[in-house]
Amino acid sequence: MTLLLSMEEARRRAMFREMESNSSIILIGGDPSRRASIEYKTRFSDRMLEPPLSEFAYASVAVGAAMGGLRPFVSVHTSSFIFYGWPALVVEAANVRYASNGAITAPVVFSLIAGTRRGGGPQHQHTPQSMLQNIPGLRILAPSTPGELDSAIHAALNGSDPTVIVEHTLLETDGEVTEVPLLLAQVNELRRGKDVAVVAYSYMAKLATDAAALLEEEGISVGVFSVPVLAPSPAGEIVEKLGHYNSVLFVDESIAAGSPASCWMANFAQEIPGAKVALVCSKPVPMPAAAHLCDAVIPSTSDIVQSLRLLLSSER
């Protein structure tokens, strides 16, 4: 049985399911979207902590609680605020299993609302997943659909790794969610195509799907693949699933240098000699406050369409 849910509905359903089945899950910071906090307080008031505005403090509390046997789910809300909690996440949670020779784990989950919100300014619009994917010991998830979000929450709250779930503030889409959560795949085919492929995640996967629909009207068949697992690296799975394509476009809202997509593209080019590859990322500037300037910085549907046309023309 499947349900048609929005991202917000899928998140709420998944969180209630997991919290009802596991009494060790505690919620720090309320609902990731801030819209269902009353429901959480009604059902799980004894397992909720509304912390002060100190990410350093509550990130440290969460990581310590995870080491002590609880399963904290921490809503940071604005992704750039995680930088204030960096020591707890990057220095402690990511390393404690290795440093303790497996005696201690920290299965904490941090939920970040990332990407441009078209008006938040440079301090409220960030893509920290580019930095976090380079921290060994962390699991980084970036779902593109309600089904992927459901699976991501289930995997995060039932695994032993410290995990960061990155959601995009503008990603509002409906999709099928199964009655029982599915295993989170590293790469999912969102749209079948034979001429060229796009690899993306989160909000960029939605824009890539929109671009593919536009090009289909011109007779160009575009495959779209979402990558909900950013770390550990899915590079090998991308090669396995897309190795038959002659041309592949990688799209990422992060800045190109050190972005997840740039790493995947480099690996794909190395493993598939002769393949045509290209990368579309945000411009390397602080995110503006004005909405129209934000639109000029991050990749758009038209940018993806243009890049796909260029890739195909280079084949001829």
Secondary structure, DSSP 8 states (H G I E B T S, - for coil): -EEEEEHHHHHHHHHHHHHHH-TTEEEESS-TTSSSHHHHHHHHGGGEE---S-HHHHHHHHHHHHHTT-EEEEEEEEGGGGGGGHIIIIIIITTHHHHTTTS-----EEEEEES--SSS-TTS---THHHHTTSTT-EEE---SHHHHHHHHHHHHHSSS-EEEEEETT---EEEEESS-----S-EEEE--SSEEEEE-THHHHHHHHHHHHHHTTT--EEEEE--EEES--HHHHHHHHTT-SEEEEEEEEESTT-HHHHHHHHHHHHSTT-EEEEEEE-SS---SSHHHHHHHS--HHHHHHHHHHHHHHH-
